Amino acid sequence: MFRFVESAALQFDSNETLRQEFAALIALRHERLKSALKNAVIKGQLPDKINLNVAASYINTLLFGYIDFVRLGNKTHPFLNEEKACDVIFESLKNF
């Protein structure tokens, strides 16, 4: 399944300029998430041992899977309850 997703994602990357712009946006989003997670660590909301790179990648994966889910018109995903989603994500990040 992972290989299928990878091959599908790479199909549209034939335009090198578009691929580079898309990669820059992804990198920017990753850095912003790392910054937000670092602030959560400073506030004591997350443990200081957390791997910020891994945690940011994890959240990106969750959020963009969620976006695809919503784009398909699904209304029953548990993350539609934003408060519950944040609780689940923060609890799982404590294990990183």
N, C-alpha and C positions, 0 to 999 in steps of 0.2 A: 504494500500500500504506500509506504514512504517513497519507494522508487517511482511509482506511478505519479504521485504528487510532484516529485522533483522534476520528472520529465515534462509534465504538463506546465509547470511554472516556468521552465526554461524555454518552452516553445516560443513565447512572445519576445524573448530576449534577442531576436535576430537583429534588431535595430540597436547598434552599439551606443548611439547617443542616448536613446531612450533608456537602455539598460543602465548606463552610468548615472543618469538623472534619478532613476528609480533607486539605485543603490545608495546614492547620496541621501535621499529622503529616508531610507531605512536606517542608515547610520545616524542621522540626526535624531530620529525617533528613539533609537537605542540609547543615545547619549542623554536625551531628556529623561528617559525612564531611569537610567542609572542615577542621575541627579536627584530625581524624586525619591528613589529608594535610599540614597545616601541621607537625604533629609529625614526620612522615616527612621533611619538608624540613629541619627543625631537626637531625634525626639524620643528615642527609646521605644518606638513602635515595632521595630525589628531588631533582632540580635546583631551585635557588631561583627560577628563572625561571618555574616552573609557574603556570598560571592556576588558582587553587584553585576558583573557581566552575565553570569549564568541566570541570575534572577531577572534581569532585563530581557534576556532572550526568552525566558519562560513566559513572562507577561506578554511580550509581543506575540508569541505563538498563540496564547489564549485569546488575546484581543482580536487578532485578525482571523482566527477561526470563528470567533463570535460574529464578527462583521459579515463574513460569508454566510453564516447561519441566518442572520437578520435579512441580508439581501435576498435570500431564497424565500422570504416571507414567513418564516417560522416564528410563531408567537409564544411558544411554550418553553423556550430555553431557560434554565435556571438563572442565567446571568441577566435576564431581563429585570430581575430584582437587583438593582445596582448595589445596594447596601449589603445584601447577602453575598454577591459576587466579590466585593472587596474583602469581606470577612474570610471567605474561602481562600482567596489569593494570598492574603496576609498570613493566614494560618499555615498554608502550604509553604510559604517562603521561609518560615522558621526552621524548615528542614534542610535548607540549602547550606 
